[in-house]
Amino acid sequence: MNVGSSSGSGEPDVMMDVNTTPLIDVMLVLLVMLIITIPIQLHTINLDMPPPSPNPPTEEPVVHTVMIDFDGTVYWDETALPNIDAVNAKMQEIGSKPIGEQPEVHIKPNKLVDYGVVAAVMASAQRNSVKKMGMVGNEQYVK
C-alpha cells in the first residue's frame, strides 16, 4: 500500500486497494458461528457385552486358536483346514452348545493376510452363534 507516495505533483494519488479488514472480520464471525452450531458427532458401536460377574471363574476356559496365515490358510489349533466349509463345521459345533459351555475362539490373523479371509472366519462365527470370540495378536501391528 502506498499511502504517501508523491508522483511529482502536489496532489496525492488515489488508493485503489480494497479494504479487506471487514471481510476478514465477517468471515471469522461466520466461522465461529459454524463451529458452535455443528453438533458433536458421536461414533458409537453397540456391543453385546456379558454382564459383570463378581465371582471370577474357578477353572480355565477351553480355548481354540484359529490362526490365519499370510496366504489365507486357516489353522484350527495348529491343524490346517482345507476350506471355509471345514471352518463352518467347527464353528457350528461350537455354536450348537449352550453359551455357558462354549469354548473361547481366539482368532489370530497374520498381518499380511487378505482381510476377506478374516472377515469370512468372523462371519462364520457370527452365523453359527459363537459368543465367546476374540481377536488376538494385535501387537504385531504396532510399529
JOTAZI-V280966 format. One record per helix or strand of 3 or more residues. SS is the DSSP state (helix for helix, strand for strand). FROM is the first residue (numbers start at 1). TO is the last residue. If there is no record, write none. Layout:
SS | FROM | TO
SS | FROM | TO
This chain:
helix | 21 | 37
strand | 63 | 68
strand | 74 | 76
strand | 79 | 81
helix | 84 | 95
helix | 99 | 101
strand | 104 | 109
helix | 115 | 127
strand | 133 | 135
helix | 138 | 141
